[in-house]
Amino acid sequence: MKSKQNYILFEDVQNGQKLYSLIKENNIKATIAPTPRVLDVCCGISILYDNIEDKEKIEEIIKENDIIIKGFHEIERDIDPSRMKFL
């Protein structure tokens, strides 16, 4: 069974950085990541958060701080463990 990755996409870097700072202040595990091209060719950054249960809390943070996002997206984890390994 493949696991899922949860992303938040943005129109611009400023909103992404602002939300990331607020997420960290609220002790939610997340990281800034390149936007997967299967989702969009937007500003280039997204936030990858680990726990789908954190989505409601993140939505509250977004609303309280007038942060503009393009949306929440979930995709199957596409990690090939043999990638970049040479014999």
VOBA-1610 file (N, C-alpha, C; in pm, whole numbers, padded with zeros to 5 digits, always signed):
BEGIN
Met+00084-00119+00000Met+00000+00000+00000Met+00088+00125+00000Lys+00063+00213-00093Lys+00140+00337-00100Lys+00084+00436+00001Ser+00173+00514+00057Ser+00129+00618+00150Ser+00103+00747+00072Lys+00042+00842+00139Lys+00004+00968+00077Lys+00094+01081+00124Gln+00103+01184+00040Gln+00173+01306+00076Gln+00071+01419+00068Asn+00074+01508+00166Asn-00022+01617+00176Asn+00048+01750+00151Tyr+00000+01824+00051Tyr+00062+01949+00010Tyr-00034+02067+00021Ile+00022+02184+00045Ile-00050+02310+00034Ile+00023+02390-00073Leu-00052+02440-00172Leu+00008+02515-00282Leu-00025+02663-00272Phe+00064+02745-00329Phe+00054+02891-00318Phe+00072+02959-00453Glu+00020+03080-00462Glu+00042+03166-00579Glu+00179+03234-00571Asp+00225+03259-00446Asp+00352+03330-00430Asp+00428+03279-00308Val+00555+03304-00308Val+00644+03256-00203Val+00613+03321-00067Gln+00575+03447-00066Gln+00550+03519+00060Gln+00442+03451+00144Asn+00331+03411+00081Asn+00225+03344+00156Asn+00272+03207+00207Gly+00352+03140+00126Gly+00406+03010+00169Gly+00498+03023+00289Gln+00586+03121+00285Gln+00679+03141+00397Gln+00605+03183+00524Lys+00506+03270+00508Lys+00429+03316+00623Lys+00355+03198+00688Leu+00289+03116+00606Leu+00217+03001+00663Leu+00313+02903+00726Tyr+00426+02878+00663Tyr+00523+02785+00719Tyr+00568+02830+00859Ser+00596+02958+00875Ser+00636+03010+01006Ser+00527+02989+01110Leu+00403+03015+01072Leu+00292+02999+01166Leu+00267+02851+01199Ile+00284+02765+01102Ile+00269+02621+01126Ile+00373+02575+01228Lys+00497+02618+01210Lys+00604+02579+01304Lys+00577+02635+01444Glu+00526+02758+01452Glu+00492+02816+01583Glu+00385+02733+01654Asn+00301+02666+01578Asn+00194+02583+01634Asn+00235+02436+01646Asn+00364+02408+01634Asn+00420+02274+01653Asn+00357+02168+01564Ile+00331+02206+01439Ile+00281+02112+01340Ile+00400+02071+01254Lys+00416+01942+01234Lys+00530+01892+01157Lys+00505+01916+01009Ala+00592+01994+00947Ala+00580+02028+00805Ala+00716+02072+00753Thr+00726+02078+00621Thr+00849+02126+00558Thr+00814+02201+00429Ile+00899+02292+00390Ile+00884+02357+00260Ile+00944+02261+00157Ala+00870+02241+00048Ala+00912+02146-00054Ala+00887+02205-00193Pro+00958+02154-00292Pro+00924+02195-00429Pro+00783+02148-00462Thr+00712+02226-00538Thr+00577+02187-00578Thr+00586+02072-00679Pro+00521+01960-00650Pro+00523+01850-00748Pro+00460+01895-00880Arg+00524+01871-00989Arg+00475+01915-01119Arg+00344+01848-01158Val+00314+01733-01097Val+00185+01668-01124Val+00070+01749-01066Leu+00101+01839-00971Leu-00003+01921-00909Leu-00017+02057-00975Asp+00096+02123-01004Asp+00088+02259-01056Asp+00227+02308-01095Val+00229+02414-01170Val+00354+02482-01202Val+00348+02623-01143Cys+00300+02630-01019Cys+00281+02759-00952Cys+00415+02818-00910Cys+00418+02887-00799Cys+00536+02964-00758Cys+00659+02879-00731Gly+00644+02751-00721Gly+00759+02665-00704Gly+00774+02604-00566Ile+00716+02668-00463Ile+00724+02607-00331Ile+00585+02562-00287Ser+00587+02465-00201Ser+00464+02418-00137Ser+00501+02379+00005Ile+00401+02351+00085Ile+00425+02299+00219Ile+00378+02155+00219Leu+00466+02069+00263Leu+00438+01927+00276Leu+00418+01900+00424Tyr+00296+01859+00461Tyr+00271+01831+00603Tyr+00242+01683+00620Asp+00284+01629+00733Asp+00283+01485+00754Asp+00147+01427+00790Asn+00076+01493+00877Asn-00041+01433+00939Asn-00169+01495+00885Ile-00252+01416+00818Ile-00377+01467+00761Ile-00468+01525+00870Glu-00452+01479+00994Glu-00533+01533+01104Glu-00498+01678+01134Asp-00384+01725+01088Asp-00344+01866+01109Asp-00414+01961+01012Lys-00483+01909+00913Lys-00543+01995+00810Lys-00638+02098+00871Glu-00724+02058+00964Glu-00819+02153+01024Glu-00747+02265+01097Lys-00644+02232+01171Lys-00567+02333+01243Lys-00499+02428+01145Ile-00445+02374+01036Ile-00381+02458+00935Ile-00484+02550+00869Glu-00602+02499+00843Glu-00709+02581+00785Glu-00745+02698+00876Glu-00747+02673+01007Glu-00773+02780+01104Glu-00664+02887+01098Ile-00540+02843+01092Ile-00426+02936+01085Ile-00438+03022+00959Ile-00472+02960+00847Ile-00487+03031+00720Ile-00595+03138+00731Lys-00709+03099+00786Lys-00823+03192+00797Lys-00791+03308+00893Glu-00733+03278+01007Glu-00703+03379+01109Glu-00598+03480+01061Asn-00514+03441+00967Asn-00402+03526+00925Asn-00414+03574+00780Asp-00531+03555+00719Asp-00557+03602+00582Asp-00449+03558+00483Ile-00412+03432+00490Ile-00312+03377+00400Ile-00384+03324+00276Ile-00328+03354+00161Ile-00388+03311+00035Ile-00318+03183-00012Ile-00398+03078-00033Ile-00343+02952-00084Ile-00417+02914-00212Lys-00356+02826-00288Lys-00422+02770-00406Lys-00503+02649-00369Gly-00467+02583-00260Gly-00545+02468-00216Gly-00462+02361-00148Phe-00535+02266-00092Phe-00477+02147-00030Phe-00484+02034-00133His-00378+01954-00139His-00374+01843-00234His-00310+01722-00168Glu-00359+01605-00207Glu-00304+01480-00157Glu-00267+01395-00278Ile-00144+01344-00278Ile-00101+01256-00386Ile-00033+01134-00326Glu-00026+01028-00406Glu+00046+00909-00361Glu+00195+00939-00357Arg+00259+00890-00253Arg+00404+00908-00240Arg+00470+00840-00359Asp+00554+00914-00428Asp+00617+00865-00549Asp+00768+00863-00530Ile+00811+00779-00441Ile+00955+00770-00412Ile+01005+00634-00458Asp+01102+00637-00542Asp+01164+00515-00593Asp+01295+00494-00518Pro+01299+00395-00427Pro+01419+00375-00347Pro+01542+00337-00428Ser+01522+00289-00550Ser+01638+00250-00632Ser+01684+00364-00724Arg+01616+00477-00718Arg+01653+00593-00799Arg+01794+00640-00761Met+01870+00675-00860Met+02005+00729-00842Met+02102+00629-00779Lys+02074+00500-00795Lys+02167+00397-00751Lys+02226+00332-00875Phe+02356+00322-00877Phe+02422+00269-00995Phe+02504+00147-00954Leu+02506+00049-01042Leu+02582-00074-01015Leu+02724-00062-01061
//
